[in-house]
């Protein structure tokens, strides 16, 4: 069995990913995802 997630585990994991160079953060800075919002809302 794996360890149960606690209240703060999620934030710790996100911080660790960020510290390691999360590629989604780089994409978020390079791509304006708001331009897709209308399509997502309509779909």
C-alpha positions as CSV (number, residue, x, y, z in Angstrom):
1,X,0.0,0.0,0.0
2,X,1.1,3.5,-0.8
3,X,1.3,6.4,1.7
4,X,-2.0,8.3,2.1
5,X,-1.9,11.9,0.8
6,X,-2.1,14.5,3.4
7,X,-3.5,18.0,3.4
8,X,-0.2,19.7,2.3
9,X,1.2,16.9,0.1
10,X,-0.2,18.3,-3.1
11,X,1.3,21.7,-2.6
12,X,4.7,20.1,-1.8
13,X,4.6,18.0,-5.0
14,X,3.8,21.1,-7.1
15,X,6.6,23.0,-5.4
16,X,9.0,20.1,-6.1
17,X,8.0,20.0,-9.8
18,X,8.5,23.7,-10.1
19,X,11.9,23.5,-8.5
20,X,12.9,20.7,-10.9
21,X,11.8,22.8,-13.9
22,X,8.2,21.8,-14.7
23,X,7.8,22.0,-18.5
24,X,4.1,23.0,-18.1
25,X,5.2,26.2,-16.4
26,X,7.4,27.0,-19.4
27,X,4.5,26.3,-21.8
28,X,2.3,28.5,-19.7
29,X,4.7,31.4,-20.1
30,X,5.1,30.8,-23.9
31,X,1.5,30.1,-24.9
32,X,-1.5,32.3,-24.2
33,X,-4.0,29.6,-23.3
34,X,-6.8,32.1,-22.8
35,X,-7.2,32.2,-26.6
36,X,-8.6,28.6,-26.4
37,X,-11.1,29.4,-23.6
38,X,-14.1,30.2,-25.9
39,X,-13.6,26.9,-27.7
40,X,-13.4,25.0,-24.4
41,X,-16.5,26.7,-23.0
42,X,-18.5,26.2,-26.2
43,X,-17.5,22.5,-26.4
